[in-house]
Amino acid sequence: MNGAYKTDLHCHTSEMSGCAKENAADTINKYVEHGYTSLVITNHCENTRIHAPLDYRYRYDSYEELINKIYDAIDYIREVAGDRLYILSGFELCNSETENDYLIYGLTREQALGFDLCFSKMEEVSRYVRECGGVIIQAHPMRMDMTLVHPELVDGYEIYNSSKNWLYVNNMAALWVQITGGDGKILTAGNDHHNPKDIPTAGILTNKPITNDAELIRVLKEKDFLIFHGTKMNCGD
């Protein structure tokens, strides 16, 4: 695999993620400048005590409003990107069971609306995402406030996260995944982009461009990609 096409699987923008400080227009320009073909928008979908200001019960009237805001932001970002970058849909889930973060790919707006992912057990979340044909990846699994998740509950792990805050745990994540038998799962890399100073240096490489959500799911499930990362440190949250 030559891997001519670059995709980032982990990106936040200020239109939806309260912790992000860069808007869609500037984010798109940056990714185009750095040679990316596709970008998965994974803004936050949260309900935890530690993230109380981001809890949808504090910011939105309902779960439905939260999900619609997430997908409305993705639609807007697609308009901003135009034909310069393929924008793919996803979100970063943190539900009521733990403080873990999960990157969810492949769910349509209607599927995400069909089940309250924020207030359900992870066994139920995992089952629902898979029944919908989606993929669930544990983000930065060795971050200090994360709980290690059994491989049966997820489709894979983000073993490289280029945020400067999590660089020190990337090697531990890869080792832990191998020790627990998770190395047969989908292993990914992402930038966890948040801020204007973040430089995208990580993601996946494919022989063909990933142009839509169905192609993303196929590539991930078939492991038809290589992960890549650079040496520059990001400044993301």
C-alpha positions as a Markdown table, in Angstrom:
| # | Residue | x | y | z |
|---|---|---|---|---|
| 1 | Met | 0.0 | 0.0 | 0.0 |
| 2 | Asn | 1.4 | 3.4 | -1.1 |
| 3 | Gly | -1.1 | 5.3 | 0.9 |
| 4 | Ala | -1.5 | 8.4 | -1.2 |
| 5 | Tyr | -4.6 | 9.7 | 0.6 |
| 6 | Lys | -4.6 | 11.1 | 4.1 |
| 7 | Thr | -7.6 | 11.1 | 6.5 |
| 8 | Asp | -7.8 | 12.4 | 10.0 |
| 9 | Leu | -10.2 | 10.4 | 12.2 |
| 10 | His | -10.3 | 12.8 | 15.2 |
| 11 | Cys | -11.1 | 16.5 | 14.8 |
| 12 | His | -13.0 | 19.1 | 16.8 |
| 13 | Thr | -14.2 | 22.6 | 15.7 |
| 14 | Ser | -15.6 | 25.5 | 17.6 |
| 15 | Glu | -19.0 | 25.3 | 16.0 |
| 16 | Met | -19.9 | 22.4 | 18.3 |
| 17 | Ser | -17.1 | 21.4 | 20.7 |
| 18 | Gly | -16.9 | 23.9 | 23.6 |
| 19 | Cys | -13.3 | 23.1 | 24.2 |
| 20 | Ala | -12.3 | 23.8 | 20.5 |
| 21 | Lys | -10.9 | 27.3 | 19.7 |
| 22 | Glu | -10.7 | 27.1 | 15.9 |
| 23 | Asn | -13.6 | 27.4 | 13.5 |
| 24 | Ala | -14.5 | 25.3 | 10.5 |
| 25 | Ala | -13.1 | 27.6 | 7.9 |
| 26 | Asp | -9.7 | 27.9 | 9.4 |
| 27 | Thr | -9.6 | 24.2 | 10.2 |
| 28 | Ile | -10.5 | 23.2 | 6.7 |
| 29 | Asn | -7.8 | 25.6 | 5.2 |
| 30 | Lys | -5.2 | 24.0 | 7.5 |
| 31 | Tyr | -6.0 | 20.4 | 6.6 |
| 32 | Val | -6.0 | 21.3 | 2.9 |
| 33 | Glu | -2.6 | 23.0 | 3.3 |
| 34 | His | -1.2 | 19.9 | 5.0 |
| 35 | Gly | -2.4 | 17.5 | 2.2 |
| 36 | Tyr | -5.4 | 15.8 | 3.7 |
| 37 | Thr | -8.1 | 14.4 | 1.4 |
| 38 | Ser | -10.7 | 13.6 | 4.1 |
| 39 | Leu | -11.6 | 14.7 | 7.6 |
| 40 | Val | -13.9 | 13.1 | 10.1 |
| 41 | Ile | -15.6 | 15.6 | 12.4 |
| 42 | Thr | -15.8 | 14.2 | 15.9 |
| 43 | Asn | -17.3 | 16.9 | 18.0 |
| 44 | His | -18.2 | 16.1 | 21.6 |
| 45 | Cys | -21.4 | 14.2 | 22.6 |
| 46 | Glu | -21.1 | 14.2 | 26.3 |
| 47 | Asn | -22.8 | 13.5 | 29.6 |
| 48 | Thr | -20.6 | 13.1 | 32.6 |
| 49 | Arg | -20.0 | 14.9 | 35.9 |
| 50 | Ile | -16.5 | 15.9 | 35.0 |
| 51 | His | -17.8 | 17.5 | 31.8 |
| 52 | Ala | -20.8 | 19.1 | 33.5 |
| 53 | Pro | -20.6 | 22.3 | 31.4 |
| 54 | Leu | -20.7 | 20.1 | 28.3 |
| 55 | Asp | -23.5 | 17.8 | 29.7 |
| 56 | Tyr | -26.4 | 18.1 | 27.3 |
| 57 | Arg | -28.8 | 18.5 | 30.2 |
| 58 | Tyr | -26.9 | 21.7 | 31.0 |
| 59 | Arg | -26.6 | 23.1 | 27.5 |
| 60 | Tyr | -29.6 | 21.6 | 25.6 |
| 61 | Asp | -33.2 | 20.8 | 26.3 |
| 62 | Ser | -32.9 | 17.2 | 25.2 |
| 63 | Tyr | -30.7 | 14.5 | 23.7 |
| 64 | Glu | -32.4 | 15.1 | 20.4 |
| 65 | Glu | -31.3 | 18.7 | 20.4 |
| 66 | Leu | -27.7 | 17.7 | 21.1 |
| 67 | Ile | -27.6 | 15.2 | 18.3 |
| 68 | Asn | -29.2 | 17.6 | 15.8 |
| 69 | Lys | -26.6 | 20.2 | 16.8 |
| 70 | Ile | -23.8 | 17.8 | 16.1 |
| 71 | Tyr | -25.1 | 16.8 | 12.7 |
| 72 | Asp | -26.1 | 20.4 | 11.8 |
| 73 | Ala | -22.5 | 21.4 | 12.5 |
| 74 | Ile | -21.2 | 18.6 | 10.2 |
| 75 | Asp | -23.6 | 19.8 | 7.4 |
| 76 | Tyr | -22.3 | 23.3 | 7.8 |
| 77 | Ile | -18.7 | 22.2 | 7.7 |
| 78 | Arg | -19.4 | 20.3 | 4.5 |
| 79 | Glu | -20.6 | 23.5 | 3.0 |
| 80 | Val | -17.5 | 25.3 | 4.1 |
| 81 | Ala | -15.2 | 22.6 | 2.7 |
| 82 | Gly | -17.0 | 22.5 | -0.6 |
| 83 | Asp | -14.9 | 20.3 | -3.0 |
| 84 | Arg | -11.6 | 20.9 | -1.3 |
| 85 | Leu | -12.0 | 18.2 | 1.4 |
| 86 | Tyr | -14.3 | 15.3 | 2.0 |
| 87 | Ile | -16.1 | 15.8 | 5.3 |
| 88 | Leu | -17.1 | 12.6 | 7.1 |
| 89 | Ser | -19.5 | 12.3 | 10.1 |
| 90 | Gly | -18.7 | 11.1 | 13.5 |
| 91 | Phe | -18.7 | 12.2 | 17.2 |
| 92 | Glu | -16.7 | 11.7 | 20.4 |
| 93 | Leu | -19.0 | 10.1 | 23.0 |
| 94 | Cys | -18.5 | 10.3 | 26.7 |
| 95 | Asn | -21.5 | 8.8 | 28.5 |
| 96 | Ser | -22.8 | 8.5 | 32.0 |
| 97 | Glu | -21.1 | 5.1 | 32.8 |
| 98 | Thr | -17.4 | 6.3 | 32.8 |
| 99 | Glu | -15.2 | 9.2 | 31.8 |
| 100 | Asn | -14.0 | 7.3 | 28.7 |
| 101 | Asp | -14.2 | 8.8 | 25.3 |
| 102 | Tyr | -15.2 | 6.8 | 22.2 |
| 103 | Leu | -15.0 | 7.8 | 18.6 |
| 104 | Ile | -18.2 | 6.8 | 16.9 |
| 105 | Tyr | -18.2 | 6.4 | 13.1 |
| 106 | Gly | -20.8 | 5.5 | 10.5 |
| 107 | Leu | -24.1 | 6.5 | 12.3 |
| 108 | Thr | -26.6 | 8.6 | 10.4 |
| 109 | Arg | -28.4 | 11.4 | 12.1 |
| 110 | Glu | -31.5 | 9.2 | 12.3 |
| 111 | Gln | -29.6 | 6.3 | 13.9 |
| 112 | Ala | -27.9 | 8.6 | 16.4 |
| 113 | Leu | -31.3 | 10.0 | 17.4 |
| 114 | Gly | -32.8 | 6.5 | 17.8 |
| 115 | Phe | -31.0 | 5.6 | 21.0 |
| 116 | Asp | -29.8 | 7.7 | 23.9 |
| 117 | Leu | -26.0 | 7.0 | 23.7 |
| 118 | Cys | -25.3 | 9.3 | 26.6 |
| 119 | Phe | -27.3 | 7.6 | 29.3 |
| 120 | Ser | -26.9 | 3.9 | 28.4 |
| 121 | Lys | -24.5 | 1.2 | 29.5 |
| 122 | Met | -21.5 | 0.7 | 27.2 |
| 123 | Glu | -22.6 | -2.8 | 26.4 |
| 124 | Glu | -25.8 | -1.4 | 25.0 |
| 125 | Val | -24.0 | 1.5 | 23.2 |
| 126 | Ser | -21.6 | -1.0 | 21.6 |
| 127 | Arg | -24.4 | -3.3 | 20.6 |
| 128 | Tyr | -26.4 | -0.5 | 19.1 |
| 129 | Val | -23.5 | 1.1 | 17.2 |
| 130 | Arg | -22.7 | -2.3 | 15.6 |
| 131 | Glu | -26.3 | -3.1 | 14.8 |
| 132 | Cys | -26.4 | 0.2 | 12.9 |
| 133 | Gly | -23.3 | -0.8 | 11.0 |
| 134 | Gly | -21.1 | 1.7 | 12.7 |
| 135 | Val | -17.6 | 1.4 | 14.3 |
| 136 | Ile | -16.7 | 2.3 | 17.9 |
| 137 | Ile | -13.0 | 3.2 | 18.7 |
| 138 | Gln | -11.8 | 4.0 | 22.2 |
| 139 | Ala | -10.0 | 7.4 | 22.0 |
| 140 | His | -6.6 | 7.9 | 23.8 |
| 141 | Pro | -7.2 | 4.8 | 25.9 |
| 142 | Met | -4.3 | 5.4 | 28.3 |
| 143 | Arg | -5.0 | 9.0 | 29.1 |
| 144 | Met | -4.9 | 9.6 | 32.9 |
| 145 | Asp | -8.7 | 9.7 | 33.4 |
| 146 | Met | -9.6 | 6.8 | 31.2 |
| 147 | Thr | -10.7 | 3.3 | 32.2 |
| 148 | Leu | -9.2 | 0.5 | 30.2 |
| 149 | Val | -11.9 | -1.2 | 28.1 |
| 150 | His | -12.1 | -4.9 | 27.3 |
| 151 | Pro | -11.7 | -5.6 | 23.6 |
| 152 | Glu | -15.1 | -7.1 | 23.3 |
| 153 | Leu | -16.8 | -3.7 | 23.9 |
| 154 | Val | -15.0 | -1.8 | 21.1 |
| 155 | Asp | -14.0 | -2.3 | 17.5 |
| 156 | Gly | -10.6 | -0.8 | 18.1 |
| 157 | Tyr | -8.3 | 1.7 | 19.8 |
| 158 | Glu | -6.7 | 5.0 | 18.9 |
| 159 | Ile | -3.1 | 4.0 | 19.7 |
| 160 | Tyr | -1.6 | 7.3 | 18.5 |
| 161 | Asn | -3.1 | 10.7 | 19.4 |
| 162 | Ser | -0.9 | 13.7 | 18.4 |
| 163 | Ser | -2.2 | 16.1 | 21.0 |
| 164 | Lys | 0.8 | 17.2 | 23.0 |
| 165 | Asn | -1.1 | 16.3 | 26.2 |
| 166 | Trp | -1.4 | 12.6 | 25.2 |
| 167 | Leu | 1.9 | 12.0 | 23.4 |
| 168 | Tyr | 3.5 | 10.5 | 26.5 |
| 169 | Val | 0.9 | 7.7 | 26.7 |
| 170 | Asn | 0.9 | 6.6 | 23.0 |
| 171 | Asn | 3.6 | 3.9 | 23.5 |
| 172 | Met | 1.8 | 2.7 | 26.6 |
| 173 | Ala | -1.5 | 2.5 | 24.7 |
| 174 | Ala | 0.1 | 0.4 | 21.9 |
| 175 | Leu | 1.7 | -1.9 | 24.5 |
| 176 | Trp | -1.4 | -2.3 | 26.6 |
| 177 | Val | -3.5 | -3.1 | 23.5 |
| 178 | Gln | -1.0 | -5.8 | 22.5 |
| 179 | Ile | -0.9 | -7.3 | 26.0 |
| 180 | Thr | -4.7 | -7.6 | 26.3 |
| 181 | Gly | -5.1 | -9.1 | 22.9 |
| 182 | Gly | -6.5 | -6.0 | 21.3 |
| 183 | Asp | -3.9 | -5.8 | 18.6 |
| 184 | Gly | -6.2 | -7.8 | 16.4 |
| 185 | Lys | -8.7 | -4.9 | 16.6 |
| 186 | Ile | -8.8 | -1.7 | 14.4 |
| 187 | Leu | -5.9 | 0.4 | 15.5 |
| 188 | Thr | -6.0 | 4.1 | 14.5 |
| 189 | Ala | -4.2 | 7.4 | 14.8 |
| 190 | Gly | -5.7 | 10.9 | 14.9 |
| 191 | Asn | -4.8 | 14.5 | 15.6 |
| 192 | Asp | -7.5 | 15.4 | 18.3 |
| 193 | His | -7.5 | 18.8 | 16.7 |
| 194 | His | -8.8 | 21.7 | 18.8 |
| 195 | Asn | -6.8 | 24.9 | 18.5 |
| 196 | Pro | -5.2 | 27.3 | 15.9 |
| 197 | Lys | -1.7 | 26.1 | 16.9 |
| 198 | Asp | -2.5 | 22.5 | 16.3 |
| 199 | Ile | -0.6 | 21.1 | 13.3 |
| 200 | Pro | -2.2 | 17.9 | 11.8 |
| 201 | Thr | 0.5 | 15.2 | 11.6 |
| 202 | Ala | -1.4 | 12.0 | 12.1 |
| 203 | Gly | -4.2 | 9.9 | 10.7 |
| 204 | Ile | -4.6 | 7.0 | 8.2 |
| 205 | Leu | -3.3 | 6.5 | 4.7 |
| 206 | Thr | -5.4 | 4.8 | 1.9 |
| 207 | Asn | -4.8 | 3.9 | -1.7 |
| 208 | Lys | -8.1 | 5.5 | -2.7 |
| 209 | Pro | -9.7 | 8.7 | -1.3 |
| 210 | Ile | -12.4 | 8.1 | 1.3 |
| 211 | Thr | -15.3 | 10.2 | 0.0 |
| 212 | Asn | -18.2 | 9.2 | 2.2 |
| 213 | Asp | -19.2 | 7.5 | 5.5 |
| 214 | Ala | -19.8 | 4.1 | 3.9 |
| 215 | Glu | -16.3 | 4.1 | 2.4 |
| 216 | Leu | -14.8 | 5.0 | 5.8 |
| 217 | Ile | -16.6 | 2.1 | 7.5 |
| 218 | Arg | -15.4 | -0.3 | 4.9 |
| 219 | Val | -11.8 | 0.9 | 5.1 |
| 220 | Leu | -11.9 | 0.6 | 8.9 |
| 221 | Lys | -13.6 | -2.8 | 9.1 |
| 222 | Glu | -11.3 | -4.3 | 6.4 |
| 223 | Lys | -8.3 | -2.6 | 7.9 |
| 224 | Asp | -7.5 | -1.3 | 4.4 |
| 225 | Phe | -5.2 | 1.5 | 5.6 |
| 226 | Leu | -1.9 | 2.4 | 7.3 |
| 227 | Ile | -1.6 | 4.7 | 10.2 |
| 228 | Phe | 0.9 | 7.6 | 10.1 |
| 229 | His | 2.1 | 10.3 | 12.5 |
| 230 | Gly | 4.8 | 12.9 | 12.4 |
| 231 | Thr | 7.2 | 14.3 | 15.0 |
| 232 | Lys | 5.6 | 17.7 | 15.5 |
| 233 | Met | 3.7 | 18.2 | 18.7 |
| 234 | Asn | 0.1 | 19.4 | 18.6 |
| 235 | Cys | -1.2 | 21.9 | 21.2 |
| 236 | Gly | -4.7 | 20.5 | 21.5 |
| 237 | Asp | -6.8 | 20.0 | 24.6 |
